[in-house]
Structures are given as C-alpha cells and as structure tokens.
C-alpha cells in the first residue's frame, strides 16, 4: 500500500526521464520532475499529519477523482482548476493512486518538444531524416522550424541523435552546436553515412519511415 512519502516518490520516479528535486530549501517539499521540460508532475509534502501528493489532471478527471474519494481534494497551494491533492490516509487503493500520478505525468510530459525528441530517436543508425520528416513523425508536419529549435537545445545528444537530422536538400547544419560544425559529419561518417561537400544523398541514406 502506498502510504509513505518514499513509496510515492518511488512511484513517480518509475516513469521514464524523471528526477527528484527539492527547490524550496525546505525538506518538507520533495518534487518529481519530467526531465525534458523540468516541469513537476508530483509534489510530496507532510500536512496535518498526513503525507500529501499534488498531481495534475485534465478537467474531466480532476472532478472524477474528487467525487470518487473524500481524500482527493482541490490542490493545496496550487491552481485548483488543474491540480488535486491526494491525502494518503489509506482510503485510496494503490492502483488509483498510481493512475492519478500517471495522468499527471502524461499531462506534464506530453509536449511538442517531447514528441520531437521521441521522433528523432526513431531514426536508424546509418540514415538521416529531414526536419519536415521529423515534424511529421512528431505529429505536426508544419512544425519543421520547431524541430530545429528543439534540437538546438537537445539536452542529451548521446540519446537523442540530432546529428542524423539534415535539411530538405540533405545539407548538414551550418552551425552544429554539439562539438562544432565538423562533428555532425564525423558522427554520420562513423555510422556509415557518406557525406560529400556537406551534403548527404537522401536517395541513398534518407530515412524511409
């Protein structure tokens, strides 16, 4: 049964790309954040003798959980139109506590930037994709410019292979930020992609999704 703060924290940390944070210089507040945008989806704290959790929810789910359990109340210290507080008094089954935390995680982690990074991860070794291809794979073919912006801020180039993204003519980035202009070419060559005059032949090495 999830009744302790550590159990709640461990549940939050079980989701991908999460980390624990204590931003207020107060050990009573321990937050779990989503790595790629640093937004918190689980707040843990002690109040009135109970461990409490703040979780985000869509409007329909917000009131669904409040109506279902007396120990789910409007979010303490946060926008009550977007957040609920779960009081861990033993009255809520573990599966529903996990469901509420999962819904909060999904609400915070679902973003165009996340979808872009996930799309880039799909590009196989030995191939490249264009910005528009990545945008389409991320769910919106019109956000090719957003792809460039997101990759410029890539928080983990080792896991998100932005060196495999080129423009519509197969040209490498003029200002590749992770190691310098030649680094993108070096990484592609190391993966078997032929680069000539700063360009990749898309007919040979283009990602066929």
URPESUL-V979370 format. One record per residue. N is the residue number from 1. RES is the residue in one letter. PHI is phi in whole degrees, 0 to 359 (* if undefined). OMEGA is omega in degrees with one decimal (NA if undefined). NEAR is the number of other C-alpha atoms within 8 Angstrom. Layout:
n->{N	N}
res->{RES	RES}
phi->{PHI	PHI}
omega->{OMEGA	OMEGA}
near->{NEAR	NEAR}
This chain:
n->{1	2	3	4	5	6	7	8	9	10	11	12	13	14	15	16	17	18	19	20	21	22	23	24	25	26	27	28	29	30	31	32	33	34	35	36	37	38	39	40	41	42	43	44	45	46	47	48	49	50	51	52	53	54	55	56	57	58	59	60	61	62	63	64	65	66	67	68	69	70	71	72	73	74	75	76	77	78	79	80	81	82	83	84	85	86	87	88	89	90	91	92	93	94	95	96	97	98	99	100	101	102	103	104	105	106	107	108	109	110	111	112	113	114	115	116	117	118	119	120	121	122	123	124	125	126	127	128	129	130	131	132	133	134	135	136	137	138	139	140	141	142	143	144	145	146	147	148	149	150	151	152	153	154	155	156	157	158	159	160	161	162	163	164	165	166	167	168	169	170	171	172	173	174	175	176	177	178	179	180	181	182	183	184	185	186	187	188	189	190	191	192	193	194	195	196	197	198	199	200	201	202	203	204	205	206	207	208	209}
res->{X	X	X	X	X	X	X	X	X	X	X	X	X	X	X	X	X	X	X	X	X	X	X	X	X	X	X	X	X	X	X	X	X	X	X	X	X	X	X	X	X	X	X	X	X	X	X	X	X	X	X	X	X	X	X	X	X	X	X	X	X	X	X	X	X	X	X	X	X	X	X	X	X	X	X	X	X	X	X	X	X	X	X	X	X	X	X	X	X	X	X	X	X	X	X	X	X	X	X	X	X	X	X	X	X	X	X	X	X	X	X	X	X	X	X	X	X	X	X	X	X	X	X	X	X	X	X	X	X	X	X	X	X	X	X	X	X	X	X	X	X	X	X	X	X	X	X	X	X	X	X	X	X	X	X	X	X	X	X	X	X	X	X	X	X	X	X	X	X	X	X	X	X	X	X	X	X	X	X	X	X	X	X	X	X	X	X	X	X	X	X	X	X	X	X	X	X	X	X	X	X	X	X	X	X	X	X	X	X}
phi->{*	277	232	251	300	297	297	292	298	299	296	298	286	284	276	298	59	237	206	266	214	231	279	257	54	218	297	292	251	239	247	246	244	272	300	286	236	63	274	277	241	219	250	238	194	259	207	54	84	238	284	237	233	257	226	272	207	291	306	290	284	306	277	302	289	295	288	282	228	294	271	249	231	305	303	288	69	222	298	285	271	227	231	246	251	259	265	276	254	88	268	250	300	305	297	281	297	297	297	293	294	296	297	294	300	296	295	276	274	283	208	304	297	299	295	297	298	294	294	296	297	281	293	290	301	92	224	230	228	272	301	291	297	296	300	296	294	274	106	208	296	274	255	300	295	295	299	301	296	294	289	295	255	313	281	209	301	292	257	244	284	293	293	271	251	229	277	295	263	84	278	287	295	295	231	285	273	259	107	104	304	284	294	299	298	299	292	293	299	296	263	91	269	278	240	234	53	73	222	250	284	293	291	263	244	289	292	258	287}
omega->{178.6	-179.3	-177.2	177.3	-176.6	177.1	178.5	178.5	179.4	177.3	178.2	-178.3	179.3	178.1	-176.1	170.9	179.5	176.8	-177.9	-177.5	175.0	-168.6	-171.0	-176.8	-179.7	-174.8	179.0	-178.8	176.1	-174.5	170.8	-175.5	172.1	-169.0	-167.6	176.3	176.5	178.6	179.8	176.0	178.5	176.6	178.3	-179.0	175.9	178.6	179.0	175.6	-179.8	167.5	180.0	179.1	171.5	-179.2	179.6	-180.0	173.5	-175.8	-178.0	-179.9	179.4	-176.9	174.1	-177.9	178.2	179.7	-175.2	-174.8	176.3	-177.9	169.3	-172.5	177.8	-172.7	177.8	174.3	179.7	-179.7	-173.8	175.3	-178.5	-172.8	171.6	169.7	175.2	176.9	-176.1	-179.4	178.8	-175.6	-175.9	179.3	-178.6	-175.5	179.0	173.6	178.3	179.7	179.4	177.3	179.1	178.4	177.8	177.8	-179.1	-179.1	-176.7	-172.5	-178.1	-178.8	176.4	-179.5	178.5	-178.9	176.9	-179.6	179.3	178.4	180.0	178.3	-178.0	-177.1	-175.6	172.1	-179.3	179.8	174.9	175.9	177.0	178.7	-179.3	176.1	179.5	179.0	179.2	178.8	179.1	172.9	-179.6	-175.7	-177.4	-174.3	178.9	178.6	177.9	176.8	178.9	179.7	-178.6	-178.1	175.9	179.5	-176.6	-177.2	-175.3	-177.3	179.8	-178.7	179.7	-168.3	-177.6	176.8	179.6	-179.2	-179.3	179.5	-172.7	178.1	-179.6	-176.6	178.6	179.7	179.6	179.2	178.7	-166.8	-174.0	178.0	178.5	-173.1	-176.0	-176.4	179.0	178.4	179.4	-178.2	178.8	178.6	179.7	179.5	177.0	179.2	-179.6	179.1	177.4	178.6	176.3	-176.2	177.3	177.0	-175.9	179.2	179.1	-170.5	179.4	-179.6	176.4	-174.8	NA}
near->{5	9	10	8	9	6	9	12	11	8	10	11	11	7	8	5	7	12	9	10	8	10	8	6	5	7	7	7	12	12	13	15	13	15	9	8	6	7	9	10	16	15	12	15	11	10	7	4	5	9	14	12	13	14	15	16	14	8	8	7	8	14	8	8	9	13	7	7	9	7	12	12	9	10	13	8	4	6	7	9	7	11	14	16	14	12	10	14	9	8	7	10	8	8	6	8	11	9	8	10	14	8	10	13	13	8	11	12	11	8	7	7	9	10	11	14	11	10	11	13	10	6	12	8	5	9	11	13	12	11	14	11	9	14	15	10	10	12	7	8	11	7	9	11	7	8	13	9	8	11	9	7	6	9	5	6	9	5	6	11	10	9	9	12	11	14	10	8	7	11	10	12	9	5	6	11	7	7	7	9	11	8	10	14	12	8	9	14	10	7	8	7	11	8	11	6	4	8	10	12	10	10	5	5	11	10	10	3	2}
